[in-house]
Amino acid sequence: MLKDERFKGLTPNSLKRDFIAGLTVSIVAIPLGMAFAVASGVKPEYGLYTTIIAGILVSLFGGSKYQIAGPTGAFIPILLVIVLQYGYEDLLIAGFLAGLMLILMGFFNLGNLIKYIPRSVTIGFTAGIAVIIFSGQIGDFLGIEGLEKKEYFHQNMIQIMQNLDKVNWFSIFTAAIGLAVIIFVPKLFPRIPVLLVAIAIPTIIASVFYPNQVVTIGSAFGGIPQGLPRIHFPEITLEKVLILWQPAFVIAMLGGIESLLSAVVADGMTGKRHNSNRELVGQGIANMVTPLFGGIPATGAIARTATNIKSGAASPLSGIFQGLIVLITLLLFAPYAAYIPLASLAPILMVVAFNMSEHKSFIHMVKLKTSDSLVLIVTFLLTVFVNLTIAVPIGLLLAMASFIKRMSEVLEIERVIPARLKNNANDEMHKFESTCPQISFFTVEGPLFFGAADKFESVITYHINKRPKVLILKMKHVSIIDATGIANLSSLVRDFHKTGGVTLFSEVNPKVEHMLKISGLYDEIGKKYFFQSSTDAVDYAIGIVDSEKCSLCSRKGSPSCNVYLKGQNIRATIS
């Protein structure tokens, strides 16, 4: 830790600032930790264990100076599905596997790749997650008892509709008080920790004025134990790994995305820069250790990280202090948590869901009516009505397909006419166009990759169906070429050479030329057929045309034909 650049420059004043920031964040983290755990289908203390362990470990081993880690709303849908399908024990295994994946991602320097995930996908599943979180709290808000958490959104909504006659008005009143506190207290008293107050006031009111009328943490879960549990190693088998690797991968991807987004937000607020790969390793360590204490998956929390910075944090010690303060709170005040109504947690999660929904960005992207809009909507609907393990991969596949399609459209193949320019007495430009059937000149612009390679070959093949003697390809603006592009180019050249034609290349991009050399196609074609200028390529083509065909050509006698046949000083201009 002492060698960590993030901890350099510690002073008594910075320690004070870190402690105050840690205290402030802990006040926010405690209610959120319990709320996220309950929403994920597990006991509230597991959220607190995660807040403690992950908060400390990410601060110790992460790549951001100000990152605060813990349970987040993004995980709720996937964690709930795992709990419903496989059980709590397998959730621990999935979290452990996700941690291992995050460490491997960081080790292989994949931290920078996560930022390339399309915004349409991230907004789509984030908005979907928000809908699931919000809808999942309706039952607790209304105080409907006996509801079974279902895997699918529509199943839960149907169940709520069928049980509207069981609405508890005491719960609605309790939740409404909490919601009013969250909305109005920050406007009137901005320095007050609103989430803690949003739990405390409804709890006090419910306990004093209508005790035993609403479901509490105590009645639902039996209260919260004091202290951390003993270390427990979940039984990991090959069979369970094969079953759980996919949801574990989704947890790892979500965790990686959210943690790095949070780190980027922190960078923007402080002017510092995080180490993305180290951050993934830190998150991975936290998620491998947390399940041993019964904790659920964790990641960087954007809101808590921002609160940490605004509270004056100077180093990662603020995150360590936050974890320790939550631990002390757990040791001292855990019995009192039994009185907290579940209805007081509902509005907190509803507000969290609304804030994370990015509804403005969602609406804006839908209005664009582009392929991104389609990716967004599909990802959103799959997240809501199926699950994240399906939504994220399909969203990414759609985004990639859309990208490939757009990139293929960027490639332009144009048949152009070599021309000779000279000045006349009046200094006017006269162009002698060559429509010689023995020479075909094409300019190729854009990426020549697997998505556009077939288009490249088919377009040129179509235009040279009358089989000219010479094919000239100007590839100055071909930015990249991949294996498929090389294969299609090779096929085109070989087929053309079989008919006795000659292929010339002009102004080939150095990167493309390098790839042609590596593939062996450059040597197969021959160095002499590559030209630094189009002028030289056209001059060479003029010298190898079949003069016997010229006598039979319908263009015999035209100015351009005479230029070619007489071997005058030709300079080609490619329009």
C-alpha positions in Angstrom: 0.0 0.0 0.0 2.8 2.3 0.9 4.3 1.9 -2.6 0.9 2.8 -4.2 1.0 6.2 -5.9 -2.6 6.8 -4.7 -1.5 6.9 -1.1 1.4 9.3 -1.5 1.3 12.7 0.1 -0.7 11.7 3.2 -0.8 14.3 5.9 -2.8 14.7 9.2 -5.1 17.1 7.3 -5.7 14.6 4.5 -6.4 11.9 7.0 -9.0 14.1 8.6 -10.6 14.8 5.2 -10.6 11.1 4.3 -12.3 10.2 7.6 -15.0 12.8 7.2 -15.6 11.6 3.6 -15.7 8.0 4.7 -18.2 8.8 7.4 -20.4 10.7 5.0 -20.3 7.9 2.4 -21.1 5.3 5.1 -24.3 7.1 6.0 -25.3 6.7 2.3 -24.0 3.2 1.9 -25.7 1.6 4.9 -29.3 2.0 3.7 -28.4 1.3 0.1 -26.5 -1.8 1.0 -29.5 -3.3 2.8 -32.0 -2.1 0.1 -29.9 -3.6 -2.8 -29.6 -6.9 -1.0 -33.3 -7.2 -0.3 -34.1 -6.3 -3.9 -31.7 -9.0 -5.0 -33.6 -11.7 -3.1 -31.1 -12.1 -0.2 -31.0 -11.0 3.4 -30.1 -7.3 4.1 -27.0 -8.1 6.1 -25.4 -9.6 3.0 -25.5 -6.1 1.4 -23.7 -4.7 4.5 -21.0 -7.4 4.3 -20.4 -6.5 0.7 -20.2 -2.8 1.6 -17.6 -3.5 4.2 -15.4 -6.1 2.4 -15.6 -4.8 -1.1 -15.3 -1.1 0.0 -12.0 -1.8 1.8 -10.5 -4.2 -0.8 -11.2 -2.0 -3.8 -9.7 1.0 -2.0 -6.6 -1.1 -1.3 -6.1 -2.7 -4.6 -8.1 -0.7 -7.2 -6.8 1.7 -9.8 -8.9 4.8 -8.8 -8.0 7.1 -6.0 -11.5 7.9 -5.0 -13.5 4.9 -6.0 -16.2 3.6 -3.6 -17.3 0.0 -4.2 -20.2 -1.9 -2.9 -23.5 -3.5 -4.0 -25.3 -1.5 -6.8 -28.6 -1.4 -8.5 -27.2 -2.7 -11.8 -26.7 -6.1 -10.3 -30.2 -6.5 -8.9 -31.9 -8.3 -11.9 -29.1 -10.8 -12.6 -28.6 -11.5 -8.9 -32.3 -12.1 -8.4 -32.5 -14.5 -11.3 -29.5 -16.4 -10.0 -31.1 -16.7 -6.5 -34.4 -17.8 -8.0 -32.9 -20.3 -10.4 -30.0 -21.7 -8.4 -30.1 -20.4 -4.9 -28.0 -18.2 -2.6 -25.1 -20.6 -2.4 -24.7 -20.6 -6.2 -24.9 -16.8 -6.2 -21.7 -16.8 -4.1 -20.0 -19.1 -6.6 -21.1 -16.9 -9.5 -19.7 -13.9 -7.7 -16.4 -15.7 -7.1 -16.2 -16.7 -10.8 -17.0 -13.1 -11.8 -14.1 -11.9 -9.6 -11.7 -14.3 -11.2 -12.9 -13.1 -14.7 -12.3 -9.5 -13.7 -8.8 -10.3 -12.5 -8.0 -12.0 -15.8 -9.5 -9.1 -17.8 -7.2 -6.7 -15.9 -4.2 -9.0 -16.2 -4.6 -9.2 -20.0 -5.1 -5.4 -20.2 -8.7 -5.6 -21.3 -9.7 -2.6 -19.2 -9.5 -0.2 -22.2 -11.7 -2.5 -24.3 -14.8 -2.1 -22.1 -15.1 1.5 -23.1 -15.9 0.4 -26.6 -19.2 -1.1 -25.6 -21.8 1.0 -27.5 -23.8 3.5 -25.6 -27.0 2.1 -27.1 -26.3 -1.2 -25.4 -25.4 0.4 -22.0 -28.4 2.7 -22.0 -30.6 -0.1 -23.1 -29.8 -2.5 -20.3 -29.4 0.3 -17.7 -33.0 1.5 -18.5 -34.2 -2.0 -18.4 -32.6 -2.6 -15.0 -34.2 0.6 -13.8 -37.7 -0.7 -14.8 -37.0 -4.0 -13.1 -35.8 -2.3 -9.9 -38.7 0.2 -9.9 -41.4 -2.5 -10.5 -39.8 -4.8 -8.0 -40.5 -2.3 -5.2 -44.2 -1.8 -6.0 -45.2 -4.7 -3.8 -43.3 -3.4 -0.8 -44.6 0.1 -1.4 -48.2 -1.1 -1.4 -47.5 -3.5 1.5 -48.8 -6.6 -0.3 -47.7 -9.6 1.7 -47.2 -13.1 0.4 -45.8 -12.1 -3.0 -43.3 -14.6 -4.5 -40.4 -13.1 -6.5 -40.7 -14.3 -10.0 -38.0 -14.5 -12.6 -39.8 -12.5 -15.3 -41.1 -8.9 -15.2 -44.5 -9.7 -16.5 -45.0 -12.5 -14.0 -44.3 -10.1 -11.1 -46.7 -7.5 -12.5 -49.5 -10.0 -13.0 -49.0 -11.2 -9.5 -49.3 -7.6 -8.1 -52.4 -6.9 -10.1 -54.0 -10.1 -8.8 -53.3 -9.1 -5.2 -54.3 -5.4 -5.2 -57.1 -6.2 -2.7 -54.3 -6.9 -0.2 -53.0 -3.4 -0.2 -51.7 -2.2 3.2 -52.5 1.5 3.7 -50.1 1.7 6.6 -47.3 0.6 4.2 -48.4 3.1 1.6 -48.3 5.9 4.2 -44.9 4.8 5.4 -43.5 4.7 1.9 -45.0 8.0 1.0 -43.3 9.6 4.0 -40.0 8.2 2.9 -40.5 9.4 -0.7 -41.5 12.9 0.6 -38.3 13.0 2.6 -36.1 12.0 -0.4 -37.8 14.7 -2.6 -38.1 17.7 -0.3 -35.4 17.4 2.4 -32.4 17.9 0.0 -34.1 21.2 -1.2 -34.7 22.5 2.3 -31.7 21.0 4.1 -29.0 20.0 1.6 -26.4 19.0 4.1 -28.6 16.4 5.8 -27.9 12.7 4.8 -31.3 12.3 3.1 -31.2 8.5 2.7 -30.6 7.9 6.4 -33.4 10.3 7.3 -35.6 8.6 4.7 -35.3 5.4 6.7 -35.2 6.9 10.2 -38.4 9.0 10.1 -40.7 6.3 8.6 -39.2 3.8 11.0 -39.9 6.0 14.0 -43.4 6.9 12.9 -44.3 3.3 12.1 -42.9 2.0 15.5 -44.6 4.7 17.5 -48.0 5.1 15.8 -48.8 1.8 14.2 -46.5 -0.9 15.5 -46.8 -4.4 13.9 -48.9 -3.0 11.1 -46.1 -3.1 8.4 -43.6 -5.7 7.4 -40.1 -4.9 8.8 -36.6 -6.4 8.3 -37.2 -8.2 11.6 -40.5 -9.8 10.7 -39.3 -10.6 7.2 -35.7 -11.7 7.8 -35.4 -12.1 11.6 -33.2 -9.1 12.1 -29.5 -8.5 11.2 -26.7 -10.3 13.1 -24.0 -8.3 14.8 -20.6 -8.7 13.2 -19.2 -10.5 10.1 -19.9 -14.2 9.6 -17.2 -16.8 9.6 -15.3 -17.4 6.4 -17.2 -20.0 4.3 -15.9 -21.6 1.1 -18.7 -22.4 -1.2 -18.5 -25.9 -2.8 -17.3 -25.2 -6.3 -17.6 -28.1 -8.8 -17.0 -28.4 -12.5 -20.7 -28.9 -13.0 -21.6 -25.7 -11.2 -18.9 -23.8 -13.1 -20.4 -25.0 -16.4 -23.8 -23.8 -15.3 -22.8 -20.5 -13.7 -20.1 -19.2 -16.1 -22.6 -17.3 -18.3 -24.3 -15.3 -15.5 -20.9 -14.9 -13.9 -19.6 -13.4 -17.1 -22.5 -11.0 -17.2 -21.8 -10.0 -13.6 -18.1 -9.4 -14.6 -19.0 -7.4 -17.6 -21.5 -5.2 -15.7 -19.1 -4.9 -12.8 -16.3 -3.9 -15.2 -18.4 -1.4 -17.1 -19.9 0.3 -14.0 -16.6 0.4 -12.1 -14.8 2.0 -15.0 -17.6 4.4 -15.7 -17.5 5.4 -12.0 -13.7 5.8 -12.3 -14.1 8.0 -15.3 -16.7 10.2 -13.5 -14.2 10.5 -10.6 -11.4 11.5 -13.1 -13.7 14.2 -14.5 -14.5 15.6 -11.0 -10.9 15.6 -9.8 -8.7 16.0 -12.8 -6.9 12.7 -11.9 -6.5 9.6 -14.0 -7.3 6.0 -13.0 -5.6 2.8 -14.0 -8.4 0.9 -15.7 -6.6 -2.5 -15.7 -5.6 -2.2 -12.1 -9.2 -1.2 -11.2 -10.5 -4.4 -12.8 -8.0 -6.4 -10.8 -9.0 -4.6 -7.6 -12.7 -5.3 -8.3 -11.9 -8.9 -9.1 -10.1 -9.4 -5.8 -13.0 -7.8 -3.9 -15.5 -10.1 -5.7 -13.5 -13.2 -5.0 -13.1 -12.4 -1.3 -16.6 -11.0 -0.6 -18.5 -14.3 -1.2 -16.3 -16.0 1.5 -18.1 -13.7 4.0 -21.5 -14.2 2.4 -21.5 -11.0 0.4 -23.0 -10.4 -3.0 -21.2 -9.1 -6.1 -19.9 -5.5 -5.9 -18.7 -2.8 -8.3 -17.8 0.9 -8.3 -20.8 3.0 -7.2 -21.0 6.2 -9.2 -23.2 8.1 -6.7 -21.2 7.0 -3.6 -17.9 7.8 -5.4 -19.2 11.3 -6.3 -20.3 11.8 -2.7 -16.9 10.7 -1.6 -15.2 13.3 -3.7 -17.7 16.1 -2.8 -17.0 15.3 0.9 -13.3 16.1 0.5 -11.7 12.7 0.1 -7.9 13.0 -0.4 -6.9 9.3 -0.9 -8.2 5.7 -1.0 -8.2 5.8 2.8 -11.7 7.4 2.6 -13.0 4.1 1.1 -11.2 2.1 3.9 -12.7 4.4 6.5 -16.2 3.9 5.0 -15.9 0.1 5.3 -14.7 0.3 8.8 -17.4 2.7 9.9 -20.1 0.4 8.4 -18.5 -2.5 10.3 -18.6 -0.6 13.6 -22.2 0.4 12.9 -23.1 -3.2 12.3 -21.4 -4.3 15.5 -23.2 -1.6 17.6 -26.6 -1.0 16.0 -27.5 -4.1 14.1 -30.4 -5.0 16.5 -32.2 -1.7 15.7 -32.3 -2.5 12.0 -35.1 -5.1 12.8 -37.5 -2.2 13.1 -36.9 -0.8 9.6 -40.1 -1.2 7.5 -39.5 -2.7 4.0 -41.9 0.1 2.8 -39.2 2.6 3.8 -36.6 0.9 1.6 -39.0 0.9 -1.5 -39.0 4.6 -2.3 -35.2 4.7 -1.9 -34.8 2.0 -4.6 -37.5 3.6 -6.8 -35.6 6.9 -6.7 -32.3 5.0 -7.5 -34.0 3.4 -10.4 -35.3 6.7 -11.8 -31.9 8.3 -11.5 -30.1 5.4 -13.2 -32.7 5.1 -16.0 -31.1 7.9 -18.2 -34.6 8.5 -19.5 -33.6 11.7 -21.3 -30.8 9.9 -23.2 -33.1 7.0 -23.9 -35.9 9.1 -25.4 -33.3 11.1 -27.4 -31.8 8.0 -28.9 -35.2 6.5 -29.8 -36.1 9.7 -31.6 -33.0 9.4 -33.8 -34.6 6.4 -35.5 -31.3 4.9 -36.5 -29.8 1.5 -36.1 -28.7 2.6 -32.6 -32.3 3.1 -31.8 -33.1 -0.5 -32.7 -30.2 -1.8 -30.7 -31.3 0.3 -27.7 -35.0 -0.9 -27.9 -34.1 -4.6 -28.4 -31.6 -4.5 -25.5 -34.1 -2.7 -23.2 -37.0 -5.2 -24.0 -34.8 -8.2 -23.6 -33.5 -6.9 -20.3 -37.0 -6.3 -19.0 -38.9 -9.3 -20.4 -36.1 -12.0 -20.5 -32.8 -11.4 -18.6 -29.5 -9.7 -18.8 -27.6 -12.9 -19.8 -29.5 -12.8 -23.1 -29.9 -9.0 -23.4 -26.3 -8.0 -23.2 -24.9 -10.5 -25.7 -27.7 -10.0 -28.2 -27.4 -6.2 -27.8 -23.6 -6.4 -28.5 -24.2 -8.7 -31.5 -26.8 -6.3 -33.0 -24.5 -3.3 -32.4 -21.6 -5.1 -34.1 -23.8 -6.1 -37.0 -25.0 -2.5 -37.3 -21.4 -1.3 -37.2 -20.2 -3.8 -39.8 -23.1 -2.7 -42.1 -22.2 1.0 -41.7 -18.5 0.3 -42.3 -19.2 -1.7 -45.4 -21.2 1.2 -46.8 -18.2 3.5 -46.2 -16.2 1.5 -48.8 -16.4 3.3 -52.2 -15.3 1.7 -55.4 -15.4 4.1 -58.4 -14.5 3.5 -62.0 -12.7 6.6 -63.2 -11.2 7.8 -66.5 -7.5 8.6 -66.8 -7.2 12.0 -68.4 -4.6 14.2 -70.1 -4.6 17.9 -69.5 -2.9 20.6 -71.5 -3.2 24.3 -71.9 -4.3 25.9 -75.2 -3.5 29.3 -76.4 -6.4 30.8 -74.4 -5.1 29.0 -71.2 -8.2 26.9 -71.1 -8.1 23.3 -69.9 -8.9 20.6 -72.4 -9.4 17.0 -71.2 -8.6 14.2 -73.5 -10.5 11.3 -71.9 -9.5 7.7 -72.4 -12.3 5.3 -72.8 -9.9 2.7 -74.0 -11.6 -0.7 -73.4 -8.2 -2.3 -72.7 -7.7 -0.3 -69.5 -9.9 -0.1 -66.4 -9.0 2.2 -63.6 -10.7 2.1 -60.1 -10.2 4.1 -57.0 -10.9 2.3 -53.8 -11.6 4.2 -50.6 -12.4 3.0 -47.1 -11.8 -0.2 -45.0 -11.4 -3.4 -47.0 -12.5 -5.8 -44.3 -14.8 -8.9 -44.0 -17.9 -6.8 -44.1 -17.0 -5.0 -47.3 -14.7 -7.5 -49.1 -17.5 -9.2 -51.1 -18.8 -5.9 -52.2 -15.3 -4.9 -53.4 -14.9 -8.0 -55.4 -18.4 -8.1 -56.9 -18.4 -4.5 -58.0 -15.1 -4.7 -59.8 -15.9 -8.0 -61.3 -19.1 -6.6 -62.7 -17.5 -3.6 -64.3 -14.7 -5.6 -65.9 -16.9 -8.3 -67.4 -15.7 -7.3 -70.9 -12.2 -8.3 -69.7 -9.8 -5.4 -70.3 -6.1 -6.0 -70.7 -5.1 -3.9 -67.7 -6.8 -3.4 -64.3 -5.5 -0.5 -62.2 -6.4 -0.2 -58.5 -5.7 3.0 -56.7 -5.6 2.2 -53.0 -4.3 5.4 -51.4 -7.3 5.8 -49.2 -7.9 2.1 -48.2 -7.3 2.5 -44.5 -7.2 -1.1 -43.5 -7.3 -4.6 -45.0 -8.0 -7.8 -43.1 -7.6 -11.5 -44.0 -11.0 -11.6 -45.7 -10.1 -8.5 -47.7 -6.8 -10.0 -48.8 -8.5 -13.3 -49.7 -11.1 -11.5 -51.9 -8.4 -9.3 -53.5 -6.3 -12.4 -54.2 -9.3 -14.1 -55.8 -10.0 -11.1 -58.0 -6.3 -10.9 -59.1 -6.0 -14.6 -59.8 -9.2 -14.8 -61.8 -8.2 -11.7 -63.8 -4.7 -13.1 -64.5 -6.2 -16.4 -65.8 -7.8 -14.5 -68.7 -4.4 -12.9 -69.5 -5.0 -9.6 -67.8 -2.5 -7.6 -65.8 -3.3 -6.0 -62.4 -1.5 -2.8 -61.4 -1.6 -1.1 -58.0 -1.0 2.6 -57.4 -0.4 4.6 -54.3 -1.1 1.7 -51.9 -1.5 2.8 -48.2 1.7 1.7 -46.4 -0.2 -0.2 -43.8 -2.2 -2.1 -46.5 1.0 -2.8 -48.4 2.6 -4.2 -45.2 -0.4 -6.6 -44.8 -0.1 -7.6 -48.5 3.6 -8.4 -47.9 2.9 -10.5 -44.8 0.2 -12.5 -46.6 2.5 -13.2 -49.5 0.1 -11.6 -52.0 2.6 -8.8 -52.7 5.3 -11.2 -53.9 2.8 -13.3 -55.8 1.7 -10.2 -57.8 5.2 -8.9 -58.2 6.9 -5.7 -56.9 7.1 -4.2 -60.5 3.3 -4.0 -60.6 3.1 -1.6 -57.6 3.6 2.1 -58.4 4.1 5.1 -56.2 1.9 7.3 -58.5 -1.1 6.7 -60.6 0.7 8.5 -63.5 3.3 5.9 -63.6 0.8 3.1 -63.4 -1.2 4.6 -66.4 2.0 5.1 -68.4 2.9 1.4 -67.8 -0.6 0.3 -68.8 -0.4 2.2 -72.1 2.8 0.4 -72.9 1.4 -3.1 -72.6 -2.0 -2.7 -74.3 -2.6 -4.9 -77.3 -2.0 -2.7 -80.4 -3.6 -5.2 -82.7 -6.9 -4.7 -80.9 -6.6 -0.9 -81.5 -7.1 -1.3 -85.2 -10.4 -2.9 -84.6 -11.5 -0.5 -81.9 -14.5 1.7 -82.6 -12.7 4.6 -80.8 -9.8 4.5 -83.3 -8.9 8.0 -84.4 -10.2 9.8 -81.3 -7.8 12.3 -79.8 -7.2 10.2 -76.7 -6.6 7.1 -78.8 -4.0 8.9 -80.9 -2.3 10.0 -77.6 -2.1 6.4 -76.5 -0.9 5.0 -79.8 1.7 7.6 -80.5 3.2 7.1 -77.0 3.1 10.9 -76.2 4.1 12.2 -72.8 1.0 11.1 -70.9 0.2 12.3 -67.4 -2.8 10.9 -65.7 -5.2 12.8 -63.6 -7.6 10.8 -61.6 -10.9 12.5 -61.1 
